[in-house]
Amino acid sequence: MMRLEDDLGFLLGRTDRAMKHYLLQHLRPLGITLQEFVALVGLYEGDGISQDTLAKRMYIDMGFVTRILQHLEQKGMVRRGRDEHDARVRLAWLTPQGLALCEKIDAVRVEALQKALQNLRAEDVQELKRSLNCIFSTVQILSGYPSEEDCTPL
């Protein structure tokens, strides 16, 4: 049987959990959850998008995005409204308060990533990104996971 230390899936999952734990320590003082963080970053990268587009960008289902946006709306970070061309479509925008929080979040995210990658050379980081994107693309094809036409990864 393969040892866990040799299982790439285990190593990726373990690293993901450790990064989330580390990031959450820095997000708690800002009063947001990891899910809210991802939604805010998704809106920061493309404000005024549909909830469906945000769900695809975050790789989560629409119901979950709706709940996250409701929480962020209650906190005054996001406002939502109907698309003027299609009333069935709900759009989401950052409020000035949400935008200010995103700028703080971005600084936290950049610092956390820099610290996590501090023992790697720049070329190792680039190779890691290339390799992870290659693995992701392969798994998308093999599993029928949403394609890049359907989703824009964060």
C-alpha positions, 0 to 999 in steps of 0.5 A: 500500500502506498504511504501517505507521504508518497500520495500526491492527493494526500499531500495536496489536501494536507497543504490546502488544509494547513494554508486555510488554517494559517489564512483563517488565523489572519482573517478572523480579526477582519471578521470574515470566514474562509468562504466569505474571503473567497467570495470577496476575492472573486468579486474583487477580481470581477465586480458586478458579476452574476451569482452564477459566474461567481459560483463557477469562479469559486467552484461551488454550487449556486445555493452556497454562493447565495448564502455567502452573499446574503451574509456579506450583504447583511454585513454591508460588504456586498449589494445585490440586484437584478440584471437590467437585461435579464431579471432572472439573473442576480448580480453582486457588487462590492460596497465601498466597505467591501472594497476596503475590506478586500484591500486588507484581505489582499494584503493578508493573502499576499503576505501569507503566500509569501511566507508559505513559499519563502523556502522556494526559489522563484523558478520553483514557484513558477514550476509548482504553478505550472504543474498544479495547473497541468494536474488540474486540467488533466483531472478536469478532463478525466472526471468531467469537472467543470471546464475552463469555459464554464469556470474561471479559477481563482 
